[in-house]
Amino acid sequence: MGTQNFSAPPCAQPRIPRGVTHINVRHTARFTTVGNHLTQHRALSLTAIGLAAHIQSLPEGARVDIKSLAARFREGETRIAASLRELEAHGYLSRRRERLPSGRVVTHTVSYNQPQGLAAPTARPTAPEPGPPPGTPRKPDHQDPPEPVLDDAPAPASPVPTGTGPAPTAAPERPLPTPDTHDPDRHHTALVLLASLHREDPRLLLSERDVNRLAPAVSTWLERGVAPEAVRATLTSGLPREPLRHPAGVMSHRLTEALPPRTPTVPMTARPHPLQNCDGCDRAFRASEPGRCARCRRRSDLPEAA
């Protein structure tokens, strides 16, 4: 009785789960449907994914400019602006400037819950479910409530032509910026900058024709006081990881949409006269040329005492 039986099977060890464990609760109100193509995007940053989900949850007409988003979240304007450019480059966002009847220029932002150019999956045909007998009142379905539409704009149409009806016309592209004055040195710097972008990213190898076409736009940035290093960082930072089919188009878009404003001219103030030593009292006073100070001049103008 006191001998242990070592042939007995050991007690089963508890199974330790690995990775994440989901505890899902079905939402019935105040929810937004977000695709996995966004939440699991391999090229977008985590800030851009969260910002896209936030924008898709907003009602139509909500303000999504950089200053409004920076006031809502702890990320600064620079990080939010970079995330908006990421979403715009991957088709989740589009921004265009429009002029109101009053003359004011505003930016119209369109959010896409499915990126532009991504074809919707084809649904498999299913057999229709048998309906209730005629005359039977239909019970309301409380398990599948209608999903609220919270997008700022409807999803874009499929880019594949159907052959019926006229083809949709694309919005006209904005022309590339041009400098106010032609500077050969500045133009040469722009050519060298564009021709050497492939050193930062091999995908940015531009043709000679594209370099000559984009050089005036880079010269405009340099004319407005932007350093060549800052222009290079704007063109090469935040690019998607997948292959770029049209690198010149990406460079053209960034040079046009992110163009900085002109630096306002500051009026020059008049400089004070230099200091002079008075020939009468040897005191310092300001004047354009040496001589006597105002006090000595007044004394010399007074009549001598009798």
C-alpha positions in Angstrom: 0.0 0.0 0.0 2.9 2.4 0.7 4.5 1.8 -2.7 3.8 4.5 -5.4 2.6 3.3 -8.8 4.9 5.2 -11.3 3.0 3.8 -14.3 -0.1 5.9 -13.5 -0.7 8.7 -16.1 0.2 12.2 -14.9 -2.4 14.8 -14.3 -3.4 16.8 -17.3 -1.7 20.2 -17.4 -3.9 23.2 -18.0 -3.6 24.6 -21.5 -2.1 28.0 -21.6 -3.5 30.1 -24.5 -1.0 31.9 -26.8 -1.5 35.2 -28.5 -4.6 37.3 -28.2 -8.0 36.1 -26.9 -11.1 37.8 -28.3 -14.2 38.4 -26.1 -16.7 40.0 -28.6 -19.9 41.6 -27.6 -22.4 42.3 -30.4 -23.0 46.0 -30.9 -26.6 47.1 -31.5 -26.0 50.9 -31.6 -23.3 53.5 -32.1 -20.9 51.4 -34.1 -19.0 51.6 -37.4 -18.0 48.8 -39.8 -14.3 49.0 -40.7 -12.7 46.6 -43.2 -9.7 44.4 -42.3 -8.0 45.8 -45.3 -7.6 49.0 -43.3 -7.0 47.7 -39.7 -4.5 45.1 -41.0 -2.8 47.3 -43.6 0.9 46.5 -43.9 2.0 49.9 -45.4 0.0 52.4 -43.2 1.3 53.5 -39.9 -0.6 52.9 -36.7 -1.5 56.6 -36.5 -2.9 56.6 -40.0 -5.0 53.5 -39.4 -6.5 54.9 -36.2 -7.1 58.3 -37.9 -8.9 56.6 -40.8 -11.1 54.7 -38.4 -11.9 57.9 -36.5 -12.8 59.8 -39.7 -15.0 56.9 -40.9 -17.0 57.1 -37.6 -17.7 60.8 -37.9 -21.0 62.0 -39.3 -21.2 63.8 -42.6 -20.1 67.4 -42.5 -17.7 66.9 -39.5 -14.5 69.0 -39.6 -11.5 66.8 -40.3 -8.9 69.5 -41.0 -5.4 69.3 -39.5 -6.1 71.9 -36.8 -9.4 70.3 -35.7 -7.9 66.9 -35.5 -4.8 68.2 -33.6 -7.2 69.9 -31.0 -9.0 66.5 -30.6 -5.9 64.2 -30.2 -2.5 64.5 -28.5 -0.6 64.0 -31.8 0.7 67.2 -33.2 -0.2 68.9 -36.5 2.9 67.5 -38.2 2.1 63.9 -37.4 -1.5 64.3 -38.3 -0.6 65.9 -41.6 1.7 63.0 -42.4 -1.0 60.5 -41.6 -3.5 62.3 -43.8 -1.0 62.1 -46.7 -0.6 58.4 -46.1 -4.4 57.8 -46.3 -4.5 60.0 -49.4 -1.7 58.0 -51.1 -3.4 54.7 -50.4 -6.9 55.8 -51.6 -8.7 56.1 -48.2 -8.9 59.9 -48.5 -9.1 62.6 -51.1 -8.8 66.3 -50.6 -9.6 69.0 -53.2 -9.8 72.8 -52.9 -13.0 74.5 -53.9 -14.1 78.1 -54.1 -17.3 79.2 -52.5 -19.7 81.7 -54.1 -18.3 84.2 -51.6 -14.8 83.8 -53.0 -13.5 81.9 -50.0 -11.4 78.8 -50.8 -12.1 75.7 -48.7 -10.8 72.1 -48.7 -13.4 69.4 -49.3 -12.4 66.0 -47.8 -13.9 62.7 -49.0 -13.4 59.6 -46.9 -13.6 56.1 -48.5 -14.4 53.1 -46.3 -13.0 51.0 -49.2 -9.9 52.4 -50.9 -10.2 53.7 -54.4 -9.2 51.1 -57.1 -9.9 48.1 -54.8 -12.6 46.0 -56.5 -15.4 44.7 -54.3 -15.4 40.9 -53.9 -18.0 39.1 -55.9 -20.6 37.5 -53.7 -21.5 33.9 -54.3 -25.1 33.2 -55.5 -27.1 31.6 -52.8 -30.5 30.0 -53.0 -33.3 32.1 -51.7 -34.6 31.2 -48.3 -38.2 29.9 -48.1 -40.5 32.7 -47.1 -43.5 32.5 -44.7 -46.8 31.3 -46.1 -48.9 34.1 -47.7 -50.9 36.1 -45.2 -48.4 35.5 -42.3 -47.3 38.7 -40.7 -43.6 39.2 -40.7 -41.8 39.5 -37.4 -39.2 42.2 -37.0 -35.7 41.0 -36.9 -34.0 42.3 -33.7 -30.7 40.4 -34.3 -29.4 42.2 -37.4 -30.1 45.9 -36.9 -29.4 48.2 -39.9 -25.9 49.5 -40.0 -25.6 53.3 -39.8 -24.0 55.1 -42.7 -21.4 57.4 -41.2 -19.1 57.9 -44.2 -18.4 61.4 -45.4 -19.1 60.4 -49.0 -20.4 57.3 -50.8 -18.0 54.6 -51.9 -16.4 55.3 -55.4 -17.6 53.4 -58.4 -15.7 50.5 -59.7 -12.9 51.6 -62.1 -13.6 48.8 -64.5 -15.8 50.2 -67.4 -19.1 48.4 -67.9 -19.7 49.4 -71.5 -23.1 51.0 -70.7 -23.4 54.8 -70.5 -20.6 57.4 -70.7 -17.4 56.9 -68.9 -17.0 59.1 -65.7 -14.9 62.1 -66.2 -12.0 62.5 -63.7 -11.4 65.8 -61.9 -8.8 68.0 -63.7 -5.4 67.8 -62.3 -3.9 71.0 -60.9 -0.9 72.3 -62.9 2.6 72.1 -61.5 3.8 75.3 -59.7 6.2 77.5 -61.6 8.6 80.0 -60.1 8.1 83.7 -60.4 11.6 84.3 -61.7 14.0 82.0 -63.5 17.3 81.4 -61.7 19.8 79.1 -63.5 21.5 78.2 -60.2 18.2 77.3 -58.6 17.1 75.4 -61.6 20.3 73.4 -61.6 19.8 72.6 -57.9 16.3 71.3 -58.7 17.6 69.0 -61.5 20.3 67.5 -59.2 17.8 67.0 -56.4 15.3 65.1 -58.6 17.9 63.1 -60.4 19.4 61.8 -57.1 16.1 60.8 -55.4 16.8 57.2 -56.2 19.7 57.3 -53.7 17.2 57.7 -50.9 14.7 55.2 -52.4 15.6 53.0 -55.5 11.9 53.2 -56.6 12.3 56.9 -57.2 14.4 56.5 -60.3 12.9 59.2 -62.6 13.4 59.5 -66.3 15.1 62.5 -67.9 11.8 63.7 -69.2 10.2 63.6 -65.8 13.2 65.4 -64.2 12.9 68.2 -66.6 9.1 68.4 -66.2 9.3 68.5 -62.3 12.3 70.8 -62.1 10.3 74.1 -62.3 8.1 72.9 -59.4 11.1 72.2 -57.2 12.5 75.6 -58.2 9.3 77.1 -56.9 9.8 75.5 -53.5 13.4 76.8 -53.4 12.3 80.2 -54.5 9.9 80.3 -51.5 12.8 79.7 -49.0 12.6 75.9 -48.6 16.0 74.3 -48.2 16.9 71.5 -50.6 17.1 69.0 -47.7 13.5 69.9 -46.7 12.3 69.4 -50.3 14.0 66.0 -50.4 12.4 64.9 -47.1 9.0 65.9 -48.3 9.3 63.9 -51.5 10.8 60.7 -49.9 9.2 60.4 -46.5 6.0 58.4 -45.8 6.0 56.5 -49.1 4.1 53.2 -49.2 6.1 50.0 -49.0 4.6 48.3 -52.1 6.1 49.0 -55.5 5.4 52.4 -57.0 3.9 52.2 -60.5 4.2 55.9 -61.2 6.8 57.5 -59.0 6.7 60.7 -61.1 3.0 61.1 -60.4 3.6 60.8 -56.7 6.3 63.4 -56.8 4.0 65.7 -58.9 1.2 65.3 -56.4 3.4 66.1 -53.4 5.0 69.1 -55.1 1.6 70.5 -56.0 -0.5 69.8 -52.9 2.1 70.5 -50.2 3.4 73.7 -51.8 4.3 76.2 -49.0 3.0 79.8 -49.2 5.1 82.7 -50.2 7.1 84.4 -47.5 5.5 87.8 -46.8 7.9 90.7 -47.3 8.7 92.6 -44.1 9.1 96.4 -44.6 12.5 97.7 -43.8 12.6 100.2 -41.0 14.8 103.3 -41.1 18.1 102.8 -39.3 19.1 105.5 -36.7 21.8 108.0 -37.4 25.3 107.1 -36.0 26.7 108.6 -32.9 28.7 111.8 -33.2 30.8 113.7 -30.7 29.7 117.4 -30.4 32.3 119.9 -31.4 31.2 122.2 -28.6 30.6 120.1 -25.5 32.1 116.8 -26.6 28.9 115.0 -25.8 27.6 112.1 -27.9 24.5 112.8 -30.1 23.0 111.2 -33.2 23.4 112.9 -36.5 24.2 112.0 -40.1 27.5 114.0 -40.0 29.8 115.5 -37.4 29.0 119.0 -35.9 27.4 120.5 -32.9 24.5 119.1 -30.9 21.1 120.8 -30.7 21.9 122.3 -27.3 25.1 123.9 -28.5 23.4 125.2 -31.6 20.7 126.8 -29.5 23.3 128.5 -27.3 25.1 129.8 -30.3 21.8 131.3 -31.7 21.2 133.3 -28.5 22.3 137.0 -28.5 25.3 137.8 -26.4 24.7 139.6 -23.1 25.5 143.3 -23.1 
